Amino acid sequence: MEADLSRKGRRMQSLIAAQSESGRSISVFCRSHRFSSSKFFWWKRRLRGLARPPVPFQDKILPFVRVIPEGGIGGNHFELSLGDGRVLRLPGNLAVPTLIQIVLGTGRQ
């Protein structure tokens, strides 16, 4: 992240750390350094966003579809249509964490 920041970004990063260590409120700290608290919060959000790893499917809106299997809940298997022609046929007793990993894995090409 450090290499991606402008000189102003690095300055704001050090000011945010200094405010945290100072024990003063953000408004008092900002007034003493002659910049607005709204700008302080803007930079804090921006820098926090740069530090996070990207989330899979972050920029996609995935529709939620309620699934009611034929024959009721608890059958031997169920099918999950991915909407692009692919269909997953999965055991009915599949654990939720495993299902999540499978679905997330299907988005990788």
Secondary structure, 3 states (H helix, E strand, C coil): CHHHCCHHHHHHHHHHHHHHHHCCCHHHHHHHCCCCHHHHHHHHHHHHHHHCCCCCCCCCCCCCCCCCCCCCCCCCEEEEECCCCCEEEEECCCCHHHHHHHHHHHCCC
